[in-house]
Amino acid sequence: LGPPRLGRPLCDARDHRAAVPAGACAGGAQCLYAAGRGPRQRLAALAGILLVGIPFLKLPAFYESFLYLVFHWIVLATSWNILSGYSGYFSFGHGAFFGAGMYTTATLAGQFDMPFLWTLPVAALVAALFGMGIGAVVFRVGRLRGELFALLTLAVTFVLATIVLNTPLDGGQGVNLGGVRLPAIMPTPSSTFYMLALILALATIAIAY
């Protein structure tokens, strides 16, 4: 559907509350979408408020950890959909970019005592640069399409895993987030991870949609 024509009223949910026919708006389908957009936004806002309030209910850590994993996979699935769903390039290397950011945070926080929150922008930058470097090579070669692109991204995952396991580039084997000092933004470590994952999931969905 194209933009509304000049001289016709803009589509608004109030048109339907006033029983204005769909044809009076700039496209009936657009009007119906706008009419339902308000309730969906209110429902999403209510769900967000409820999710933010979960850490303050003092539930067992299991529930926060479980929801953290749910948000974690929401982030990965939504970001994968940006590449493979919208552009059509089927990628097996998504874990490599996630792993590059994760090892960046683990190394900076665990080996260099950088505050955890400060490592997150650096981790995102490293993953973005890694993806841009791969894309600069892959998309310049016309033959790397379809299954060849998928196989190449799969190879990137194994190459990165081999580098991590066999070089001290990231501080050596055993670097993990277990010994990283978390910021006290929530009452417990599990609720801190929960809140960070919730913020990241909401941001990823907002970027994608």
Steps between C-alpha positions, in 0.01 A plus 500: 500500500631839404491827690163675545383728224475873552158626603399177677495466880791325659430157639429506871352256748249769598340464157373157594382611841289758317369230259670661201518250210838351425495654155503849650853443618810484286470127441264274696771253595714779645204620707434154638868468589501834678178417684656188649840653561391686813376191691809305398728776623315518832517122537874504424555780753307306766703186429822703525397642837419153632833360379693787657326435831587129518836547683321689776267206567795316662431180311750210510804559280388216271222712349727796431766273351241326283360829371854625442554205265169578326609861441842377389347286227261779403803719433678235298191397302396858422848608397534188283169591338641841403768331291332185375133597519516844343798467268462133410860405580490176698774516764644225718755735655276693735660340804841628389394864524331440833810316621730782389304745716480261792873429504570872473297567814651203682856602412463870579316441827687189611855579386510880505248573778292729279152567645245262357268763353790676331592182317160467332545780241849369424364147457229626265761694300728195470211282379390771253851544361538125470174481306595793279836340423335173397238687297759715323660183365193285440276753326775603258520148361202442277513121522461490878123476503250246623654182638855633454422794725353265762806273490735796529323630809518151649874495435537838674353348817755217504790733419411732787457206739843366398664837562337530843604150605860511376626853557535726806343783300201517732686409818512128433261217567275525800410865453135527597250729663499310829768719658374833365383753755144599416362850561254522788212634294257241638474319836658171383735385220223299337268802497781713356548258212123485460464877473791540258362222280152655506635840392702340222204292379272805486766702318558223245128463429464878465788512249360211298139614486 
